[in-house]
Structures are given as structure tokens and as C-alpha cells.
Amino acid sequence: MRAAGCWATAMDDLAIRAATSADLDRVLEFWNEAAEGTSISDDRPGLDMLLDRDPGALLLAECGGPAPAGTVIAGFDGWRCHLYRLAVHPRYRRRGVATALLEAAEQRFTALGGRRADAMVLDRNGSAHGAWSAAGYASQAQWSRWVKYLV
């Protein structure tokens, strides 16, 4: 259920909303503390480009304050739905934050006409594998990610 940019969640005090430019420095700090691994795009210019291209893509979970409890990037390119940077602050783990973020992302994708979501999950992040599996996602052994850095 979506109302005014927020989604209903299992935690009464948890709100999920689309991030704005004003949130981006807090998000980068949050990822340094709560996310596994880093990306070439994990900087202010990268996030500015994301919001310019797809303003609703970066979802924030907040629990009674401005510091993020969790994040997920739910990007839609018009053909595929991509999930990145699912991260939950350690003090909020195992309380339904990741589930709520993924439900909000899936609602966003459905509203945009998306039909399948895929997620980037580090092979070495074993604790994340259980969360993704519990949310109904499965690894596809027949696919490999091929990467070329452009900068």
C-alpha cells in the first residue's frame, strides 16, 4: 500500500520513501557503515546522476529519525528491474527492514510495468544470500556478470 511516497511496513515506526538530493550525503555515510563492499558509483556524482535519471529509484527506510535504517536502489530502465545496495543498519537487522524495502521496490516496479526483478548480490556476502532467498529470489547459475569500467 503506497501513500504520499511512503509504503506500509511490518514495523510500526518504519517509513520508506524515495530519497532526495538532501539525503545523499547521509546515504553515503550509511553505506560506509552498513553496506557490504563498495562500487565505483558510490559517490555523490554517481548518486546525483541516479536521481536525475530515475528520481524514485533510491528508497530509504527510516525509523524515527533522519539516519537511514536501510536502503535499496530499485532502478527501472524501461525493460528490466534492477536491485542494488540493499543494506540495513546492524541495529535494525532481523526486524523486517530488508523485507519492507524489497516489498516497496517490487511495488514500484509493478507500478512502472516491470515484470522481473534482478539483484546484484556479492558472492562472498553469505549473510545476504539467506535474506534474498527468503524474499523469493534465487541465484541463476547460467548467468555471469561481465563488467567494463568506463572511467
N, C-alpha and C positions, 0 to 999 in steps of 0.2 A: 504494500500500500504506500503510495507516494503522496506527500502533501507539502507544498511550499519548499521543494528542494530537499526534503528530508525523507527518510524511509523509516517505517516501523521496525523495531528490533526486539530481540528477546530480553535485553537489559533495559529496565525502565528509564535509566538515566543516560542511555547511549543515544546519540543523534548522529546520523550520517547525512552528509551534504557534499555538494561539489565544492572543491577548493577554489579560491580566488587568488589573484596575484598577491594579495596581502598575506596569504598563508604560506607562500613558497619557502621563505627562509626557515620557518618553523618545521616545515616538512623535511627539508634537507638536514636539519639538526636531528630530527626524529629518526631519519633513515640511518644516520651515523650511529645511533644508539640501538635501534630496534631491528634493522633490516640485515639480512644476510647477503654479503657480497656487495660490490659496487659496480656501477656501469659508467661508460663514457658519457652518458646523458644525465648523470646525477649531479647537475649543477643548475644554477639559476637560469642561464640562457636556454638550457635544454627544457626546463620546466616552463619557461615563458613561451617557447615555441609550441609545447604541448597544449597549453591553454589557449594560445592564439588559434591553433588548428582545430582543437576539439575542447571547447570550454568546459564541458561537463565530464571529462574523462578522469580527472583525478578526484577520487572520492576520499573524504576524511571521516573517520569515526572519532567523535568527541564524547567525553564523559565528564560533564560538569565544568569544563574549562577550555581554554584555547589550545592547550597542548594536545596534539593528536594521541588518541588511544590506538589508532590503526589507520592504514591507508591501503588503497588498491588503485592502480591505473586500469581503467576499463575503456580501452580505445577501440573505436569502430571506424574502419576505413571505407565503409560503404559496401564491403563484401564480407569481411571477416571481423570477428570479435576477439580482441586480444587482451589478456590479463597480465599485468606486470606489477611488481613491487607490492605484493600483498605482505604487509608487515603489521605486527601487533606488538605494542609495548609489553615488555615482560610482566609488568604488574597486572595487565588485563588479559593475559593468555588463559585459555581454557575457560572463558566466560562467555563465549559466543560472539566475540567481536569479529573474528575472521568469517564466520558463517554469515553474520549480518552484512558485512562488506560484500561478500560474494553474492548474496541474495540481491542486494542493491545493484550490483554490477549486472547481474543477469536480468533484472527488471529493466535497467537502462538499455541493454542490448535488445531485449524483446520489443521495447517501445520504438527503437530505431529500425526494427525489421531484421535484426540479426538472427541467424539460425544455428550457429555453433560457436562456442567459445573455446579458445585455447589458452593455455597458461605457460609462461616461462618459469620453470622451477629448477633450481640448481640441483644437479645430481648428488652433490655432497650434502645437501640440506635434508637429511633424513627425517628430522622432526617435521618438516613441512610436508613431506610425502603423505603422512598419515592424515593431515588436515585436508589436503587436496583430495585424497581418496574418500574421506568421509563426506566431502561435499559433492561426490559423484563424478570426479574427474579421474581419468586413467592415463597412464603413460602410453604413448604409441611407439613401440619398438621399431617400426618400419620407417620412422622419420628421424632425421638428424638436422640440427640447426647449423646452417652454413653462414659464416659471418665475414664481411669485409668492412674494415673501418674506413670511413671516408674523410676523416680529419686526423 
